[in-house]
Amino acid sequence: MWTPTHAGTTIGKIGSEGGIILHDDEQPDGSRITLERDGHAPWSITCGILGVMVHTCFFSTEEQATVAYQDMQAALERLTEALSGEPAPGSPDPVGAFVERFP
């Protein structure tokens, strides 16, 4: 279940990409996703899993960023589930697949 990071106190502050944080959510498993506006790009999403990865994507429009934010949240949930179990022999790297899906 996603909840606002630091009880929502990060909203309106400057994020890691130099933009204003509009959404910043986390899960107890260490996943976090942040949407910023007007930083290094018009729109950016930074997401990660504590101790595993950090990944940032850039967007030109609010619509692109909003759709990607929702898609990335769902994909992060699946990624944390995939990382919690033993990988099947020969299975693709789930982190690499995530990054490839969200370049």
N, C-alpha and C positions, 0 to 999 in steps of 0.2 A: 504494500500500500504506500503510495507516494504521499509525502507530507511536505509542507513548506520548510525549507532549510532554515535553521535557527529561528523557528517560529515566524518566518516571514520578514525578519528584520533586514535581510539582504536586498529586498525589493527597493528599487530607486537608487541603490548604491552603484558604484563603478565596479564592473566585473573584470575578469582576467583578460578579456579582449578589448578593454578600454571603453566599453559601452555601458549604457544604463541597464541594469538588471530588471527585466520585466517578469520573469518566472524563474524560480529556483526551487527545485524539488529534490527530495532525497528519500531513500528507503533504508530500513534498519540494516540491510545486508551490505551497506557501504556504497550503493549506487547513488549517483547525483547527476542532475541535468539542469543546465542554466541557459536561459534565453536572454540575449542582450541586443540592444538597438543602438546604432550610431557609434560603433567603436571602430576597430580596424576595418570593418566591412559594415554595410548598412544593417545587416542582421547576422548574428552568430549564435551557434549553440555549442556549448562545451559540455561534455558528459564524461563520466568515468566510473570506474569501480575501484574503490580504495585498494591500493596495493597491486592492482592488475593493469590498469590502463587509464589514459586520459586521451580524449579525442575531440577535436574541434572542427566544425563545418561552418561554411560561410554561405550566405544567401543574399540575393538582390532585393527580394520582396518580402513583405510581411506574410503574405499568403504562403509562399514557399516555406518560410521559417516555421509558421504555425503548424502546417501539415507535417513537416519533418520532426518537430518537437514531439508531437503525439506518436508518430511512427517510431521515433528513437526511444521514447519511454517504453513502449511495448517491446521493442527489440532488446532493450537493456534488461527487462524482466526475464526474457527468454535466455539471454546470455548468462545472467547470474545463475539461472537454473542449470544451464549446460555446464557451467564451470564447477558446480557443486558436486557433480557426479564423476565417475570414471569415464574418460573418453573411450569410445569404441575403437578398436584397432583400425587404422587407416581412415578414421574420420577427419574431416577438415578442421582446421584451427578455428574455433568459434569467434575468437577476438579478431582474427584476420578477416573472417567472413563479415563481421559487423562493420569493420572499417571499410571494406570493399563496398558494402551496401550503402554506406553513408560517407562518400568521399569528401 
